[in-house]
């Protein structure tokens, strides 16, 4: 009999109140609701308030996940936050979240940067640490304030991204066959410049010149990213299914990274699955990077789209370029 896998004990998510519609965007750049919906499926996205940082979004999602799991903050011994928009370059956002939640000072706290695959990377890391017995209760968060790194004058990128956070509490399982069945992570490091923020790091430290050039904003080669996203997510999905002896049709719900409805449609077609088998909320949030999968997971759980015994596939792709997939039996 196989040993029990780690399990997700509860989920939570949070999106800031302010809604920025395509119509609003069309007053800021030369675009239209029709163009954005046709190319991406996005109708609106949430934008954090000026005084809200990524940790503030993360804390709201975490409180909901803690409540859903019945695990008090005092029992959390590991906090992993996936983000590309940390409150500060240093220290990690996980330490700020720890303090705001009242997680004990004996907890290990760190951030993971794997962009839009960040939540699956963080989940895999936390589950490995929990299954090793070193930690018992992990809080895993994906949180982003992408509005702080979007160039609001670049119509090719600004319509895609939004702010939000999702979180899960992870613990050791008790029932063999239930929980995280497996994960597959990887990266295509040669394609870094297809999607990146050039400035503010050690290669191009912030300067008056770098700011004047707009190096602090997301740069993306949309068409290339689109093609790779479809190919790599399909492969990541197929690989993990094969690795664990499943067929695509056995998946009850796919929770893909919410980047673009056309990417999701293409993956559904390649996997020969009806698109109804995919959870979609990109229309309401746009691409929230590391937050996209945990927000979708939480909405799927709370709306009854995931039931006991269901098999769920998470699959993501992001800057790095990174990719990841995970299979969960509930
Ligand atoms: N409104 C109106 N026109 C726009 C526009 C906008 N918001 N953004 C770009 N355009 C224009 C372009 O300037 C271009 O015009 P041109 O032909 O005169 O040069 C035209 O529309 C086509 O642009 P293109 O970039 O070829 O469109 P596309 O079909 O590739 O769609 C994306 C653009 C960004 C929607 C698409 O490439 C995409 O979704 N890529 C993947 C992005 C992604 O998921 N990133 C995150 C991965 S985690």
Boltz pocket constraint, residues with backbone or C-beta under 6 A from the ligand:
constraints:
  - pocket:
      binder: B
      contacts: [[A, 30], [A, 31], [A, 32], [A, 35], [A, 36], [A, 39], [A, 40], [A, 116], [A, 155], [A, 156], [A, 157], [A, 159], [A, 220], [A, 221], [A, 222], [A, 223], [A, 225], [A, 226], [A, 229], [A, 259], [A, 260], [A, 287], [A, 317], [A, 318], [A, 319]]
      max_distance: 6.0
